[in-house]
Amino acid sequence: MFMKTRGLFIGLSILLLFPSVAPGQAVFLARKALGLISHIADQVQGHETASVLLEANANKVFAAAERIISEKPENQIISIDEASRTLSFKHSGLAITLKVARLQDDVAQILVVSSGKNTSQDTDYVVNGILRVCKEVGAHCWLPNE
């Protein structure tokens, strides 16, 4: 009887320890993804999406993105929603929407969606824009092939 109770206690203890390991693993993986720019381009439909997680305050990231986009005369701002940290603009026939999400106090996500011609220059413009925002807020960002 004592052996069964002891075995049950040890089994429950081990079972209760595993859930505490999983969040630690997720945080480790998320930290490794910080700064990695993910990019998808749909050549047929002319849409592309790029995103990055970075270690920075979301409000500062959005302010930097807004400033960078506004200072280029070829960009035509369509709408700005500071409450949701969303900005839409046009650039050389591309319709681009940028959203900055706050994931934690010091972790933000930049998501950029564009539609239009979807040429290699357009892709470079979107990715280079993300890299410039990262540099502006002091976050290290890179592409998977770097």
Sequence and secondary structure as in RCSB ss.txt:
>XXXX:A:sequence
MFMKTRGLFIGLSILLLFPSVAPGQAVFLARKALGLISHIADQVQGHETASVLLEANANKVFAAAERIISEKPEN
QIISIDEASRTLSFKHSGLAITLKVARLQDDVAQILVVSSGKNTSQDTDYVVNGILRVCKEVGAHCWLPNE
>XXXX:A:secstr
 HHHHHHHHHHHHHHHHHHHHHHHHHHHHHHHHBTB EEEEETTTTEEEEEEEESS HHHHHHHHHHHHHT TTE
EEEEEETTTTEEEEEETTEEEEEEEEEEETTEEEEEEEEES   HHHHHHHHHHHHHHHHHHT   B TT 
